Amino acid sequence: MLGMLIVEMTRLDGQLTTGASARDAEHLERLLVESGKPYCVVRAWVVVEATPFYGNTIALGDNAPMIMYAHHAVSHSTGAVKSGEAVCSGYALKYDGRGVLETVDTVYVLLGNGYRKRASPNTISAFLAPAMD
C-alpha cells in the first residue's frame, strides 16, 4: 500500500504549476550567487506538501512542510547529481512558487511546468527514509 502512495506522490500529475524559464535568468543568477549554496536544475518535477494529520493543523501553502521530486536533473553545480538522474530534495526552507525551492544545503531550479500536490507526512517520510541512511 505504501509503495502505491509513493508512486502516486511522484507521478507527474496534480495542480499544474509554472516553474522557472529563460526570462527568469537574471533573477536566478542573483539568487544563486547570494545563497552561496550548490544548485540543481531540474525538469519533470513535482512539489509535494504535507497534509495535516487528523486533528492537527499544519499551515498549508508556501509555508507547509514540502519536498520536491524531479524525474530529470539537467545539471548540478557540484556534479553530485548526473544529468538525466532523478533527484529528491530534503524538506524545503523556502519555495517561491515561481520555480525556486531551497533546502538547507541546495537551491533547486524547477524548469518549465511541473506539478504541486499533497501527500501524508508518513508517505513523505517513508519516501525520504532510504535517502537519510
C-alpha positions as CSV (number, residue, x, y, z in Angstrom):
1,M,0.0,0.0,0.0
2,L,2.8,2.5,1.0
3,G,4.5,1.8,-2.3
4,M,1.4,2.8,-4.3
5,L,1.2,6.0,-2.3
6,I,4.8,6.8,-3.1
7,V,4.2,6.2,-6.8
8,E,1.2,8.4,-6.7
9,M,3.2,11.1,-4.9
10,T,5.9,11.2,-7.5
11,R,3.7,10.8,-10.6
12,L,3.6,13.8,-12.9
13,D,0.0,15.0,-12.2
14,G,-1.7,17.3,-9.8
15,Q,-2.1,21.0,-9.9
16,L,-0.2,22.4,-12.9
17,T,2.4,24.8,-11.7
18,T,4.7,27.2,-13.6
19,G,8.4,27.0,-12.9
20,A,11.4,29.0,-14.0
21,S,12.1,30.0,-17.6
22,A,14.7,31.8,-19.6
23,R,13.1,35.1,-18.7
24,D,14.0,34.5,-15.0
25,A,17.7,34.1,-15.7
26,E,18.8,37.3,-14.2
27,H,16.8,36.8,-11.0
28,L,18.0,33.2,-10.7
29,E,21.7,34.1,-11.2
30,R,21.4,36.8,-8.5
31,L,19.6,34.3,-6.1
32,L,22.2,31.6,-6.7
33,V,25.1,33.9,-6.0
34,E,23.5,35.3,-2.9
35,S,22.7,31.9,-1.4
36,G,26.2,30.5,-1.9
37,K,24.7,27.0,-2.0
38,P,25.1,24.4,-4.6
39,Y,22.3,24.3,-7.1
40,C,20.5,21.7,-9.1
41,V,18.5,22.5,-12.2
42,V,15.6,20.0,-12.9
43,R,12.7,19.2,-15.3
44,A,9.7,17.0,-14.9
45,W,9.2,17.9,-11.3
46,V,6.6,17.6,-8.5
47,V,6.4,19.7,-5.3
48,V,4.8,17.7,-2.6
49,E,3.4,19.4,0.5
50,A,2.5,17.5,3.7
51,T,-1.2,17.3,4.5
52,P,-2.2,17.8,8.1
53,F,-2.6,14.9,10.5
54,Y,-6.1,14.4,11.7
55,G,-6.8,16.9,14.4
56,N,-3.6,18.8,13.9
57,T,-3.2,21.9,11.9
58,I,-0.3,22.5,9.6
59,A,-0.1,25.8,7.8
60,L,-0.6,24.8,4.2
61,G,0.6,26.8,1.3
62,D,4.2,28.0,0.8
63,N,5.0,27.5,4.5
64,A,3.9,23.9,4.6
65,P,6.5,21.2,5.0
66,M,7.3,20.2,1.5
67,I,9.8,18.4,-0.7
68,M,10.5,18.3,-4.5
69,Y,10.9,15.2,-6.6
70,A,12.3,15.6,-10.2
71,H,12.3,12.8,-12.7
72,H,15.2,14.5,-14.7
73,A,18.1,16.5,-13.4
74,V,19.5,18.9,-16.1
75,S,22.6,19.8,-14.1
76,H,24.1,20.1,-10.7
77,S,26.7,22.7,-9.8
78,T,28.9,20.2,-7.9
79,G,28.2,17.2,-10.1
80,A,26.6,15.4,-7.2
81,V,23.7,14.5,-9.4
82,K,24.3,13.5,-13.0
83,S,22.3,14.8,-15.9
84,G,19.2,12.6,-16.5
85,E,19.1,11.2,-13.0
86,A,16.1,11.5,-10.7
87,V,16.6,13.6,-7.6
88,C,14.6,14.4,-4.5
89,S,15.1,17.3,-2.2
90,G,15.0,17.3,1.6
91,Y,12.4,19.4,3.3
92,A,12.2,22.9,1.8
93,L,13.1,26.1,3.7
94,K,11.6,28.2,1.0
95,Y,9.5,27.7,-2.1
96,D,8.8,30.8,-4.1
97,G,6.1,29.3,-6.3
98,R,8.0,30.5,-9.4
99,G,10.5,27.7,-9.8
100,V,12.9,28.0,-6.9
101,L,12.9,25.6,-4.0
102,E,15.6,26.0,-1.3
103,T,16.7,23.4,1.3
104,V,19.3,23.6,4.0
105,D,22.1,22.7,1.5
106,T,20.8,23.1,-2.0
107,V,18.8,25.5,-4.3
108,Y,16.7,23.7,-6.8
109,V,15.7,25.5,-10.0
110,L,12.5,24.0,-11.3
111,L,12.4,24.5,-15.1
112,G,9.2,24.7,-17.2
113,N,5.8,23.4,-15.9
114,G,5.6,21.0,-13.1
115,Y,3.0,19.9,-10.6
116,R,2.1,20.5,-7.0
117,K,0.2,18.0,-4.8
118,R,-0.2,16.9,-1.3
119,A,0.8,13.7,0.5
120,S,0.6,12.5,4.1
121,P,3.6,13.2,6.3
122,N,4.0,9.4,6.7
123,T,4.3,8.9,3.0
124,I,6.8,11.7,2.6
125,S,8.9,10.4,5.5
126,A,8.8,6.8,4.2
127,F,10.0,8.0,0.7
128,L,12.8,10.1,2.3
129,A,13.9,7.4,4.7
130,P,16.2,5.5,2.3
131,A,18.0,8.8,1.4
132,M,18.6,9.6,5.0
133,D,20.5,6.3,5.7
